[in-house]
Every structure is written in structure tokens, then in C-alpha cells.
Amino acid sequence: MPLGLKNLELFQMAKSKMEWAAQRTEVLSQNIANADTPDYKPRDLEKQSFQELARRQAEGPTLERTSPLHLEPTRPPQAFDSKEEDPPYETSPDGNAVVLEEQMVKVNNTRGAFGKASDLYMKQKSMIMTALK
């Protein structure tokens, strides 16, 4: 049975990090879009660490293959829960707690995290392609 790239742990970890970064960018963009909405509280995703990804990856799927003819079990795509951010340093008189500068810094950091995961994914793919040639 051919081994696809999606079955390799490092690729799954990089993909998970990219999915987290994409979803966090969406949450942060909603915060920015609501910067003038009265009583709006900004949200964010829980930080995702490499150790947490490695732990989840080590747990593996809970399904078992009972025949060599069966497909490998896979895990469903991961969803990340957003939470209300920690109390902000400043809140506007209308109750809005979005600080645009903080949100933009988070967006930039998230873009960097996505880029690193994407680079790792592409480098691993390139090494495998080189080995196959």
C-alpha cells in the first residue's frame, strides 16, 4: 500500500499548525472588524505548542485495522476553540476592549507561525522527493 505524505507524522503536525494559524487569523480579523462595536470583547485561540502537537500525534488514532485490506484509520480534522482574551489593558468608554495594535501584532505573529509550518512542510516534501529520485 503506498504511503502518502498525509500519513507521515511531521506532515500532520505541520498541517495542524497551519490549520491553527488559519483559524486564529480568522478570529483575530473578527476582532479587528469589531474594533468599533460597543461592548465587544476580543477572542483568541489557545496557543498551540510543538510539545502538544507531538503528544497528540503520539496518541494516534483510536481505530484499529483488523485486516490488511482495510484502509488506515484517520483522525477527523482538528477544530480549535476560541476563548475570550485575558482582560485587556485598556477598554474604550463604550466597553469595547479591542486594541488594534495588539491585534495586529498577533496577526503578524500568526503569519510567522504559518510560514514556519509551511516551510517545514515544503522542506520535508523536498527531502522525500530527493530521496525518491
C-alpha positions as a LaTeX table, in Angstrom:
\begin{tabular}{lrrr}
\hline
Residue & $x$ (\AA) & $y$ (\AA) & $z$ (\AA) \\
\hline
Met1 & 0.00 & 0.00 & 0.00 \\
Pro2 & 1.56 & 3.37 & $-0.98$ \\
Leu3 & 2.38 & 5.70 & 1.87 \\
Gly4 & 1.02 & 9.19 & 1.27 \\
Leu5 & 2.58 & 12.32 & 2.71 \\
Lys6 & $-0.51$ & 12.92 & 4.81 \\
Asn7 & 0.25 & 9.72 & 6.78 \\
Leu8 & 3.66 & 10.95 & 7.99 \\
Glu9 & 3.63 & 12.48 & 11.46 \\
Leu10 & 5.72 & 15.52 & 10.65 \\
Phe11 & 3.42 & 16.44 & 7.78 \\
Gln12 & 0.37 & 16.02 & 10.01 \\
Met13 & 1.93 & 18.25 & 12.65 \\
Ala14 & 2.81 & 20.95 & 10.12 \\
Lys15 & $-0.70$ & 20.75 & 8.67 \\
Ser16 & $-2.24$ & 21.05 & 12.12 \\
Lys17 & $-0.14$ & 24.15 & 12.87 \\
Met18 & $-1.16$ & 25.72 & 9.55 \\
Glu19 & $-4.84$ & 24.98 & 10.27 \\
Trp20 & $-4.46$ & 26.57 & 13.72 \\
Ala21 & $-2.82$ & 29.66 & 12.20 \\
Ala22 & $-5.56$ & 29.98 & 9.58 \\
Gln23 & $-8.33$ & 29.72 & 12.17 \\
Arg24 & $-6.54$ & 32.15 & 14.52 \\
Thr25 & $-6.21$ & 34.66 & 11.68 \\
Glu26 & $-9.96$ & 34.41 & 11.15 \\
Val27 & $-10.67$ & 35.02 & 14.86 \\
Leu28 & $-8.26$ & 37.96 & 15.00 \\
Ser29 & $-9.73$ & 39.50 & 11.86 \\
Gln30 & $-13.17$ & 39.35 & 13.51 \\
Asn31 & $-11.70$ & 41.23 & 16.48 \\
Ile32 & $-10.30$ & 43.90 & 14.16 \\
Ala33 & $-13.59$ & 44.14 & 12.25 \\
Asn34 & $-15.42$ & 44.76 & 15.53 \\
Ala35 & $-12.98$ & 47.36 & 16.85 \\
Asp36 & $-15.81$ & 49.95 & 16.97 \\
Thr37 & $-18.60$ & 47.66 & 18.21 \\
Pro38 & $-19.78$ & 48.68 & 21.70 \\
Asp39 & $-19.16$ & 46.09 & 24.44 \\
Tyr40 & $-17.25$ & 43.79 & 22.07 \\
Lys41 & $-14.70$ & 41.57 & 23.82 \\
Pro42 & $-11.85$ & 40.25 & 21.65 \\
Arg43 & $-11.36$ & 36.48 & 21.30 \\
Asp44 & $-8.32$ & 34.35 & 20.62 \\
Leu45 & $-7.34$ & 30.69 & 20.25 \\
Glu46 & $-5.38$ & 28.74 & 22.82 \\
Lys47 & $-1.70$ & 28.73 & 21.92 \\
Gln48 & $-0.54$ & 25.58 & 20.22 \\
Ser49 & 2.85 & 24.27 & 21.24 \\
Phe50 & 5.07 & 21.79 & 19.47 \\
Gln51 & 5.00 & 19.58 & 22.57 \\
Glu52 & 1.19 & 19.50 & 22.46 \\
Leu53 & 1.24 & 18.57 & 18.77 \\
Ala54 & 3.78 & 15.82 & 19.43 \\
Arg55 & 1.69 & 14.47 & 22.32 \\
Arg56 & $-1.46$ & 14.36 & 20.21 \\
Gln57 & 0.44 & 12.73 & 17.37 \\
Ala58 & 1.84 & 10.07 & 19.70 \\
Glu59 & $-1.66$ & 9.19 & 20.92 \\
Gly60 & $-2.55$ & 8.10 & 17.41 \\
Pro61 & $-5.96$ & 7.10 & 16.09 \\
Thr62 & $-8.30$ & 5.11 & 18.29 \\
Leu63 & $-9.50$ & 2.87 & 15.46 \\
Glu64 & $-7.76$ & $-0.39$ & 14.65 \\
Arg65 & $-7.09$ & $-2.06$ & 11.34 \\
Thr66 & $-8.50$ & $-5.58$ & 11.51 \\
Ser67 & $-7.47$ & $-6.65$ & 8.00 \\
Pro68 & $-4.55$ & $-5.76$ & 5.73 \\
Leu69 & $-7.14$ & $-4.88$ & 3.09 \\
His70 & $-8.69$ & $-2.14$ & 5.24 \\
Leu71 & $-7.62$ & 1.47 & 4.92 \\
Glu72 & $-5.51$ & 3.06 & 7.66 \\
Pro73 & $-7.71$ & 4.76 & 10.26 \\
Thr74 & $-7.58$ & 8.54 & 10.24 \\
Arg75 & $-8.47$ & 11.22 & 12.72 \\
Pro76 & $-11.09$ & 13.85 & 11.92 \\
Pro77 & $-9.82$ & 17.35 & 11.10 \\
Gln78 & $-8.98$ & 19.29 & 14.20 \\
Ala79 & $-11.14$ & 22.17 & 15.37 \\
Phe80 & $-9.78$ & 24.80 & 17.71 \\
Asp81 & $-11.91$ & 26.53 & 20.32 \\
Ser82 & $-11.73$ & 30.27 & 20.66 \\
Lys83 & $-11.87$ & 31.88 & 24.06 \\
Glu84 & $-12.30$ & 35.39 & 25.33 \\
Glu85 & $-8.94$ & 37.06 & 25.66 \\
Asp86 & $-7.44$ & 37.86 & 29.04 \\
Pro87 & $-8.60$ & 41.18 & 30.49 \\
Pro88 & $-7.33$ & 43.95 & 28.20 \\
Tyr89 & $-5.01$ & 46.72 & 29.26 \\
Glu90 & $-7.45$ & 49.32 & 28.06 \\
Thr91 & $-11.16$ & 49.46 & 27.34 \\
Ser92 & $-12.90$ & 52.25 & 25.49 \\
Pro93 & $-15.75$ & 54.21 & 27.15 \\
Asp94 & $-18.29$ & 52.22 & 25.11 \\
Gly95 & $-16.97$ & 48.93 & 26.59 \\
Asn96 & $-15.04$ & 47.78 & 23.52 \\
Ala97 & $-11.85$ & 46.01 & 24.58 \\
Val98 & $-10.18$ & 45.62 & 21.16 \\
Val99 & $-6.74$ & 47.23 & 20.97 \\
Leu100 & $-5.87$ & 47.34 & 17.29 \\
Glu101 & $-2.12$ & 47.40 & 17.87 \\
Glu102 & $-2.28$ & 44.22 & 19.97 \\
Gln103 & $-4.44$ & 42.51 & 17.35 \\
Met104 & $-2.06$ & 43.45 & 14.54 \\
Val105 & 0.94 & 42.10 & 16.49 \\
Lys106 & $-0.95$ & 38.82 & 16.99 \\
Val107 & $-1.83$ & 38.67 & 13.29 \\
Asn108 & 1.83 & 39.19 & 12.38 \\
Asn109 & 2.99 & 36.50 & 14.84 \\
Thr110 & 0.39 & 34.11 & 13.46 \\
Arg111 & 1.53 & 34.80 & 9.91 \\
Gly112 & 5.07 & 33.92 & 11.00 \\
Ala113 & 3.89 & 30.67 & 12.62 \\
Phe114 & 2.04 & 29.73 & 9.44 \\
Gly115 & 5.13 & 30.50 & 7.35 \\
Lys116 & 7.37 & 28.35 & 9.56 \\
Ala117 & 4.98 & 25.40 & 9.42 \\
Ser118 & 4.62 & 25.80 & 5.66 \\
Asp119 & 8.40 & 25.95 & 5.20 \\
Leu120 & 8.83 & 22.82 & 7.31 \\
Tyr121 & 6.19 & 21.03 & 5.25 \\
Met122 & 7.84 & 22.02 & 1.96 \\
Lys123 & 11.36 & 21.14 & 3.16 \\
Gln124 & 10.24 & 17.68 & 4.25 \\
Lys125 & 8.45 & 17.16 & 0.95 \\
Ser126 & 11.58 & 18.25 & $-0.92$ \\
Met127 & 13.76 & 15.81 & 1.06 \\
Ile128 & 11.41 & 12.93 & 0.31 \\
Met129 & 11.28 & 13.84 & $-3.36$ \\
Thr130 & 15.10 & 13.97 & $-3.47$ \\
Ala131 & 15.33 & 10.57 & $-1.79$ \\
Leu132 & 12.87 & 9.08 & $-4.26$ \\
Lys133 & 14.86 & 10.31 & $-7.25$ \\
\hline
\end{tabular}
